[in-house]
Amino acid sequence: MNSTRRTPRDRDRAVARLRSLTIGTTVVSLAAVGAFGAVAASSYSSSIETVTAAVSTTDTSTTTTTDTTTLQATPAPTAASQSTAQATTGSS
């Protein structure tokens, strides 16, 4: 046990210090979430990207052919119907 007793003034300072640390941590946490959100939003492209691939072939009649391919995002997975789980033990 501590041999020195804490005064009410010491306790008040400790509570104030703890409160300021808690508020500071909250502000920094919110700023970090906002920064991560901004980075995620700027790096995510929700539009469909079109990629054009040009293929040129040359023969005696000098014919040029161009093919265009469009890429689309994979649809988000959907929730499967719920089924019951069954647990078994290793004994027979």
C-alpha positions, 0 to 999 in steps of 0.5 A: 500500500502507498504510504502517502495519501492522495489529496482531493486536489491530486485526484482532481488533477488525475481525473482532468489528465485522464479526461484530456487523454480520452478526448485527445484519443477520440479526436485523433481516432476520428481524424484517422478514420476520416483519413482512411476513408478519404484514401479508400474513397479516392482509390475506389473507382465505381465506374465501369472501365472500358479497355480497348484492345487494338489488333492490327493484321497486315496481309497482301490486301493490307486489312486492319481489324480493331476489336473492343472489349469492355470489362465490368466489375464482378457483382457483389456476393449475395447472402445464401439461405440460412441452414442449420449447422451440425457438429459431430465428434470424432467418436464413432 
